[in-house]
Amino acid sequence: MKDVKLKKEPVELYKILKFEGMATSGGEAKTVIADGKVSVNGIIETQKSKKIMSGDVIEYNAEKIRLHFK
């Protein structure tokens, strides 16, 4: 699991996927979230703009990241 530091919170889920390279673009990130392929804290998440906070764990495509606030 990779730890990622946030400069501000909350951050929208699709932006995290995009900026951490888990998706190639914001559009792809929104699509995979809407398709139910992303989980937050072990629960499938379909809200593209879900607010992600420090301590949340995101999993997609066999990658897992945990977010921390600086």
C-alpha positions as a Markdown table, in Angstrom:
| # | Residue | x | y | z |
|---|---|---|---|---|
| 1 | Met | 0.0 | 0.0 | 0.0 |
| 2 | Lys | 1.3 | 3.4 | -1.0 |
| 3 | Asp | 0.9 | 6.4 | 1.4 |
| 4 | Val | 0.0 | 9.7 | -0.2 |
| 5 | Lys | 0.2 | 13.1 | 1.5 |
| 6 | Leu | -2.5 | 15.7 | 0.8 |
| 7 | Lys | -1.9 | 19.4 | 1.0 |
| 8 | Lys | -5.5 | 20.1 | 1.6 |
| 9 | Glu | -8.6 | 18.2 | 2.3 |
| 10 | Pro | -11.2 | 17.1 | 1.3 |
| 11 | Val | -10.2 | 16.1 | -2.2 |
| 12 | Glu | -12.6 | 14.7 | -4.8 |
| 13 | Leu | -12.1 | 11.0 | -5.5 |
| 14 | Tyr | -11.7 | 11.3 | -9.3 |
| 15 | Lys | -8.9 | 13.9 | -8.8 |
| 16 | Ile | -6.9 | 11.5 | -6.6 |
| 17 | Leu | -7.1 | 8.8 | -9.2 |
| 18 | Lys | -6.0 | 11.2 | -11.9 |
| 19 | Phe | -3.1 | 12.9 | -10.0 |
| 20 | Glu | -1.8 | 9.6 | -8.5 |
| 21 | Gly | -1.6 | 8.0 | -12.0 |
| 22 | Met | -4.2 | 5.4 | -11.2 |
| 23 | Ala | -6.2 | 6.7 | -14.2 |
| 24 | Thr | -4.8 | 8.4 | -17.3 |
| 25 | Ser | -7.3 | 11.3 | -17.2 |
| 26 | Gly | -10.1 | 12.8 | -15.2 |
| 27 | Gly | -12.6 | 11.4 | -17.7 |
| 28 | Glu | -11.2 | 7.9 | -17.3 |
| 29 | Ala | -11.3 | 8.3 | -13.5 |
| 30 | Lys | -14.9 | 9.4 | -13.6 |
| 31 | Thr | -15.8 | 6.4 | -15.8 |
| 32 | Val | -14.2 | 3.8 | -13.7 |
| 33 | Ile | -15.8 | 5.2 | -10.5 |
| 34 | Ala | -19.2 | 5.3 | -12.1 |
| 35 | Asp | -18.7 | 1.7 | -13.3 |
| 36 | Gly | -18.1 | 0.6 | -9.7 |
| 37 | Lys | -14.5 | -0.4 | -10.1 |
| 38 | Val | -13.2 | 1.8 | -7.2 |
| 39 | Ser | -13.5 | 1.2 | -3.5 |
| 40 | Val | -13.0 | 3.6 | -0.6 |
| 41 | Asn | -12.4 | 2.0 | 2.8 |
| 42 | Gly | -13.4 | -1.4 | 1.3 |
| 43 | Ile | -16.8 | -0.2 | 0.0 |
| 44 | Ile | -17.5 | 0.3 | -3.7 |
| 45 | Glu | -17.9 | 4.0 | -4.5 |
| 46 | Thr | -19.8 | 5.3 | -7.5 |
| 47 | Gln | -19.8 | 9.1 | -6.6 |
| 48 | Lys | -17.2 | 10.8 | -8.7 |
| 49 | Ser | -17.0 | 13.8 | -6.4 |
| 50 | Lys | -16.9 | 11.8 | -3.2 |
| 51 | Lys | -14.9 | 13.8 | -0.7 |
| 52 | Ile | -11.9 | 11.9 | 0.4 |
| 53 | Met | -10.3 | 12.7 | 3.8 |
| 54 | Ser | -7.1 | 11.8 | 5.6 |
| 55 | Gly | -7.0 | 8.2 | 6.6 |
| 56 | Asp | -9.2 | 7.0 | 3.7 |
| 57 | Val | -7.9 | 4.0 | 1.7 |
| 58 | Ile | -8.6 | 3.9 | -2.1 |
| 59 | Glu | -8.3 | 0.8 | -4.1 |
| 60 | Tyr | -8.5 | 0.4 | -7.9 |
| 61 | Asn | -6.9 | -1.9 | -10.4 |
| 62 | Ala | -4.9 | -3.9 | -7.8 |
| 63 | Glu | -3.4 | -0.6 | -6.5 |
| 64 | Lys | -4.1 | 0.6 | -3.0 |
| 65 | Ile | -3.3 | 4.0 | -1.5 |
| 66 | Arg | -3.8 | 5.5 | 1.9 |
| 67 | Leu | -4.2 | 9.3 | 2.2 |
| 68 | His | -2.7 | 11.5 | 4.9 |
| 69 | Phe | -2.9 | 15.2 | 5.5 |
| 70 | Lys | 0.4 | 17.1 | 5.8 |
